[in-house]
Every structure is written in C-alpha cells, then in structure tokens.
Amino acid sequence: MEKNNTLIAEFMGNPTIFNPIHDATLYQVKEQDNMTYHIDELQYHLSWDWLMPVIDKIQDKFLEHPELEYEFDEIRLSVPDIQQTHYLITEFIKQYNNGI
C-alpha cells in the first residue's frame, strides 16, 4: 500500500518534506488537515475522506483528456469497495503518468 499511497500523494500534488532528524520523507496533505504524514501514515487505502478528493481530481483530468483509455465509470462503480477503488485509482494514475 505504501507505494500506491505515495503514487496518489504525488498525483494530488502534495509536497514532500524531507525530515533529516528522522531520516524520512513526509507528505503535506493539504486536502486533509495541513498536517504532515510519513509514508506509512497516508490513509488513501483506508479512508473515503482521503480518497474522495482523489476521485474528484481524476474526474477533472478525465474530462480534460477524454483520449485516456481508462474508463472513469469503473472508478465510480467501484466506490462501495474502498480497496477496489484504491486499486483502480492507482491504475488510472499509472496510465495518466505514462500517457500524458
């Protein structure tokens, strides 16, 4: 999950902050509460509060780039299952990062 949550945080434009005291990269997640989170603390795979802003951004990207092969409807239909939605979001981001 850590790798996928990192991918999502970067897609969302959350800045990274390196903390040399703890030798760790932290993410400042503006959409949540302006706190900083270690990679292990990112909650995209557990919380709809974290995941819904990602879905909103994906919808905007899909509308801007309809040539993307990935179907946004799959993400919308998976919403009752957070694990499936998290998986489909990471697949979309991978395709988006490779295709645009």
Secondary structure, DSSP 8 states (H G I E B T S, - for coil): -HHHHHHHHHHTT--EEEETTTTEEEEEETTTTSEEEEGGG--TTT-HHHHHHHHHHHHHHHHH-TT-SS-HHHHHHHTT-HHHHHHHHHHHHHHHHHH-
